[in-house]
Amino acid sequence: MSGVYARRIAAVAASVAMAATAGLFTAPTAQAAMPTPVAASTARTYLSQLTVAAEGSSDGYSRDKFPHWITQSGACNTREVVLKRDGTNVETNTSCAAVSGSWYSEYDGATWTAASDLDIDHMVPLAEAWRSGASGWTTAQRQAYANDLTRPQLIAVTDNVNQAKGDKDPAKWMPPRAAYKCTYARAWVHVKHYYDLTVDPAEKNALQTILNGC
């Protein structure tokens, strides 16, 4: 793990842990979108800087090693914060569950009015992160990654589309909505670069092809 990355994720993990303990983590202002990824030109530069390596093993992987949907503020966990952020006219109950609103799924262009139809996708899936370097992180670091509201890592999308994605990288799966592919590739590279994760050759080639057309 690089020194720069170790400092980055240690700071993220510390701030998340402190906020969860103190109950002072303030949810981001509703913006009806995940954080904007870097521009295509920057993503191309970032991609050239990523370490290219064969994908690692899934041995030892478990979603439980990436504690997710932690409490962010009051009764609201990470999933609920993203649903509120990514939706329109979202109303929540006293438990912070979304009881009404509408959500546009960027991956497939579908609009939903029930939160149960949405999954919160990890842009770079947890298992993909594990195989790309996260197997060597601490649990606190993996928790910070799994609940990152600052990078373009979490997005509310149609549940069955997210399930079709699974833990596939862009060489094996891209959003069916063509208009979103550039944003998706920019976000993927943004996250992998920030967390100093590796890319395999096929993944890099797929991303390069997409970004060259952006």
N, C-alpha and C positions, 0 to 999 in steps of 0.2 A: 504494500500500500504506500503510495507516495506521501511525502511529508505534507505537501499542500493539501491533499485530500484528507489526510488524517486530521489536520487542523480544522478543515471545513466541517467534516461530519462530527467531530468532537464538539464544536460550537453548536451545531444544530441539535445534537443529542442532549447537550447540557441545557439548552434553552427550552426544549420540549419537556425534559424531565422536571425542570424547575417550575415551568408553567403548570404542568399537570399536578405537581405537588401542592403548589400554592393556589391553584384554581383561578389563576389570573390570566390565562391564555385568552386573549381577545380574538374572536372570530374576525376574519378579514371582511372588509366592506363588500357587500353584495355587488358583483360585477357581471353576473350572468355569463361567466366564461372562466376557464382555467387561466392561470398566468400566461401571458404571451411568450412563446418561445423565441429564441434568437432568430435573427433574419437568416435567409437562406445562405447568403454570402458568409456569415459568421459560422453557420452550421457546417458549411463545406470546410472552413478552416479547422473547426473543432474536430470534424471527422478525420481530417488528415493527421491530427495530433493523438488520436486514440490508439492504444496499443492493440495490434492485430494478433490474435491468438486463437487456437482451436478452442471451441467451447468446452468448458470444464464439465466435471461430473455432477450429477444430481444427487450423488450419495450424501446422505445425512440431511437432505433438504426437508423442511416442513414449514408450512405457513405459520405454524406456532412460533417459529424462530424469528418471525417478523411481526411482533405484536402490533396489530392494526386496529383502527377505529377506536383509538384512545380518546378519553375525554379532552375536549378542547376548551370549552367554556360552559360553566353551569352544568346543565343536563345534556349538552350537545357534544356528540362524538364526531370524529372526523367525517364519517359517512354523511351525517346530518348536515354538517357545515358545507360539504360539497354540494349536496342536494339543494340547499338554500342558495348557494352561490350560483350554481349553474341553471337554476330554474327561473321562471317568470311568475310573479305574483304568488310566491310560495308562502303558505300559511302553515305554522307549526302549532302543536298543542303544548301543554305544560311540560311534557316529557321531551320536547324538541323534535318529535316525529312530524314529518311533513304530511299534512292532512288534505291539502289542496295545492293546486298550482299546475304549471305545464313545463315540460322539459323537451327541448329539441336535441336529439341525438346526432352529434356531428359525424359519427361513423357511418350512419346509414340514412340520415335525413328524416327519420321518423319523429313524430311528436307524441308525447305521452302525457296523460293527466293523472296517473297513479304512480306514486313513488316506488311501488312494488315492481313496476316494469323496468326500473333502472338498476344497473349495477354501477358501482364506482370502480372504474378501471384504473389499474396502475399502468401508466403508459409503458414503462419498462417493467414487465411483470416480475413478481418476487422471485419466481424460480429462475427466470432469465438473469436477474441480478445475482442470484446465488452462483450460477454457473459462470458468471463474468467477473467474479471477485468478491461478492458479498459473503461467501462462505467463510472468509477470513475476518469478518467484522465481529464486533461485540453485539450482544443482544440490544443494547441501548442504541447503537449505530443503526442496526436494522430497523428498530422501532422508529427512529427519526426518518429513515428513508420511506417506510411504509405509510407514514402520516404527513408527508411533505406537502404543505399547502403553498409553499413559496415558489418552487419550480413547477414546470408544466408536467407534473407527474400523476395527477389525479383528475379524472373527468367522468361525469355522469353520462352513461350511454345505454342504449337498448341492451337488456340483459342477455338475450340469446346471441346477439352479435358479439358481446364481450366473451361469452362462453365459447363461441366459435374461434375467437382469437386464442384463448387459453394462454399458454406461456410462449407462443410462437414469436420469433423475431421478424423483421420486415422482409427477410428473404422467403419466408413461409406464409406470411399473412400481412395484408394491408387493409385498411378500411374499405368497404365496398363503395362508398361515396367518393368518386374520383376527385371532387373539388377539395377534399380534405387531406389528400395524400401528402402535399407539400408541408402543411402544418404538422401533420403526424411525424414526418421524417425530421423536421426541425426540432420538434419536441423530444423525440427519441434521442437524437444526438445531444441536445442540450442536457438532458438528464444523465446520459452516459458520461459525458465530458465532466459535468460537475462532480459526479461521484467516482470518477476515475475508473470506470468499468471498461472491460475489454470488448472488442468486437471480433467476430469470426470473419473469415474472408468473404463468404457468401453474403453475410449480413452487411458488410461494408460495401460490397459491390452494389447491392440492392439500394442502399441508402444513397450512394454516389449517383446512381442513375436517376433516382427521383429528384435529388437536390439539383442536379445539373439541368433539370427541366423546370425548375421553379423560377 
